[in-house]
C-alpha cells in the first residue's frame, strides 16, 4: 500500500495560516478592563450634604435669621434620607456624616440663641450704643463730634438694614432724630462743608427708610 505524502511547502503554508488566524483572533478580541468603581447613591448624597453644611457654616450671620426655617427644613430632609441608608456607608463615611451633623446642630443651636436674643426688646440706650458704636449723650455732644456720629449711624444702617425689623428701624430713626435735634442747636459752629456732609447723610438715611417702607407696602 502506497503512502500519500504531502509536499513540505504545503505543510508549512498551512501551519503559517493557522498561526496567523490565531493571532488575528487574539487582536480582534481586546482584553477586558476592570470596571472602574463608582460611588454609590448614598455616598453621593453624603457629598452633597457635606457641601451643604460647609456652605451654611461659612455664611455671615447677617440675614441668616430670616432664612433659618427653610435651612432647618433642608437639613431635616437630607439627614432623614441619609439616616435611612446609613448602613450602606463605609465606616469612614459614617464618621464624616456624624461629624457634619454635629457641626450643623451646633451652628443651628447658636443661631437659635441669637434669634432669641434678638427678639428681646432693646432699650433705647442699648440701641443707640449699637448704632453709634459708642456710648454718648447726644444732647451734650460737641459740634465737631456730630459728623462722625452721623457716619456711624449711616454705616450701620447700610450694613444691617436687610435683616432689620420694624423695631430696629424705629430705634435707628429715634437716634437720627436725636442727632438732628442736637445738630440744629450747634450747626452754626460747623464749617459749611461739614454741614453739607451732614445734610447728605440725613438724606441718605431717610431714602433707605422710605425704600424699606415701600417694600413693606408691596409685600402687603
TADA-V15561 format. One record per residue. N is the residue number from 1. RES is the residue in one small letter. SS is DSSP state (alpha for helix, beta for strand, coil for the rest). Layout:
BEGIN
N|RES|SS + N|RES|SS
END
This chain:
BEGIN
1|x|coil + 2|x|coil + 3|x|coil + 4|x|coil + 5|x|coil + 6|x|coil + 7|x|coil + 8|x|alpha + 9|x|alpha + 10|x|alpha + 11|x|alpha + 12|x|alpha + 13|x|alpha + 14|x|alpha + 15|x|alpha + 16|x|alpha + 17|x|alpha + 18|x|alpha + 19|x|alpha + 20|x|alpha + 21|x|alpha + 22|x|alpha + 23|x|alpha + 24|x|alpha + 25|x|alpha + 26|x|alpha + 27|x|alpha + 28|x|alpha + 29|x|coil + 30|x|coil + 31|x|coil + 32|x|coil + 33|x|coil + 34|x|coil + 35|x|coil + 36|x|coil + 37|x|coil + 38|x|coil + 39|x|coil + 40|x|coil + 41|x|alpha + 42|x|alpha + 43|x|alpha + 44|x|alpha + 45|x|alpha + 46|x|alpha + 47|x|alpha + 48|x|alpha + 49|x|alpha + 50|x|alpha + 51|x|alpha + 52|x|alpha + 53|x|alpha + 54|x|alpha + 55|x|alpha + 56|x|alpha + 57|x|alpha + 58|x|alpha + 59|x|coil + 60|x|coil + 61|x|coil + 62|x|coil + 63|x|coil + 64|x|alpha + 65|x|alpha + 66|x|alpha + 67|x|alpha + 68|x|alpha + 69|x|alpha + 70|x|alpha + 71|x|alpha + 72|x|alpha + 73|x|alpha + 74|x|alpha + 75|x|alpha + 76|x|alpha + 77|x|alpha + 78|x|alpha + 79|x|alpha + 80|x|alpha + 81|x|alpha + 82|x|alpha + 83|x|alpha + 84|x|alpha + 85|x|coil + 86|x|alpha + 87|x|alpha + 88|x|alpha + 89|x|coil + 90|x|coil + 91|x|alpha + 92|x|alpha + 93|x|alpha + 94|x|alpha + 95|x|alpha + 96|x|alpha + 97|x|alpha + 98|x|alpha + 99|x|alpha + 100|x|alpha + 101|x|alpha + 102|x|alpha + 103|x|alpha + 104|x|alpha + 105|x|alpha + 106|x|alpha + 107|x|alpha + 108|x|alpha + 109|x|alpha + 110|x|alpha + 111|x|alpha + 112|x|alpha + 113|x|alpha + 114|x|alpha + 115|x|alpha + 116|x|alpha + 117|x|alpha + 118|x|alpha + 119|x|alpha + 120|x|coil + 121|x|coil + 122|x|coil + 123|x|coil + 124|x|alpha + 125|x|alpha + 126|x|alpha + 127|x|alpha + 128|x|alpha + 129|x|alpha + 130|x|alpha + 131|x|alpha + 132|x|alpha + 133|x|coil + 134|x|coil + 135|x|coil + 136|x|coil + 137|x|coil + 138|x|alpha + 139|x|alpha + 140|x|alpha + 141|x|coil + 142|x|coil + 143|x|alpha + 144|x|alpha + 145|x|alpha + 146|x|alpha + 147|x|alpha + 148|x|alpha + 149|x|alpha + 150|x|alpha + 151|x|alpha + 152|x|alpha + 153|x|alpha + 154|x|alpha + 155|x|alpha + 156|x|alpha + 157|x|alpha + 158|x|alpha + 159|x|alpha + 160|x|alpha + 161|x|alpha + 162|x|alpha + 163|x|alpha + 164|x|coil + 165|x|coil + 166|x|alpha + 167|x|alpha + 168|x|alpha + 169|x|alpha + 170|x|alpha + 171|x|alpha + 172|x|alpha + 173|x|alpha + 174|x|alpha + 175|x|alpha + 176|x|alpha + 177|x|alpha + 178|x|alpha + 179|x|alpha + 180|x|alpha + 181|x|alpha + 182|x|alpha + 183|x|alpha + 184|x|alpha + 185|x|alpha + 186|x|alpha + 187|x|alpha + 188|x|alpha + 189|x|alpha + 190|x|coil + 191|x|coil + 192|x|alpha + 193|x|alpha + 194|x|alpha + 195|x|alpha + 196|x|alpha + 197|x|alpha + 198|x|alpha + 199|x|alpha + 200|x|alpha + 201|x|alpha + 202|x|alpha + 203|x|alpha + 204|x|alpha + 205|x|alpha + 206|x|alpha + 207|x|alpha + 208|x|alpha + 209|x|alpha + 210|x|alpha + 211|x|alpha + 212|x|alpha + 213|x|alpha + 214|x|alpha + 215|x|alpha + 216|x|alpha + 217|x|alpha + 218|x|alpha + 219|x|alpha + 220|x|coil
END
